[in-house]
């Protein structure tokens, strides 16, 4: 089954890390990607730009409205994600715990649905 591992980051917390700690996080992501790629569990991943670069689009009465910024004003934002393919929920939770940001942020695990609404 495919799962989305969403990394919810508070930039203020990340800014408190030293340069060496930030480098260690990046290196740990490289290692996580290598390990999950080798195991065949990695489907894809992306790091996302700062929320200040976000726009939100809503369509009401067939008229699109585009506003600057994320949908919600929150301290934590979606900073990146991994898509993994795991045999069990126990394994995906194990992988989520290996995401380097889990030490100072939150990693949300959610099953990926197919077009018909069935779990993949």
C-alpha positions, 0 to 999 in steps of 0.5 A, a space after each residue: 500500500 502507498 502512504 504519504 509521509 507529510 513533514 509538518 515543520 515549524 520554521 522557528 524551530 528549524 532556525 534554532 538548529 546550528 549549521 552543523 545540525 541543519 547539515 546533519 538533517 540534510 545528510 540524514 534525508 540523503 541516507 533515508 532516500 538511499 535506504 528506501 530507494 534500495 529497499 524498493 519502498 521509495 515512490 517519490 519525495 519533494 521539499 516544498 518552498 516556504 509558505 510565503 511563496 504560496 497562493 490559494 485558489 478558490 472557485 465560487 460561483 465559477 469565478 476563481 479567486 487567487 489569494 497570497 499565502 497558505 490556506 491557514 495561518 499556522 505555526 507549522 506548515 507542510 515542508 515536504 513529503 515522501 511517498 512510500 510503498 509498504 507492506 504493513 502499517 507497522 513498516 510505514 510507521 517505522 519509516 516515518 520515525 526514520 524521517 530526520 525531521 521527526 526529531 523536532 517536527 511532526 511526520 503525518 502518515 496517510 494512506 494514498 487513495 486511488 481515483 475510485 477512493 480505494 486504498 492503493 
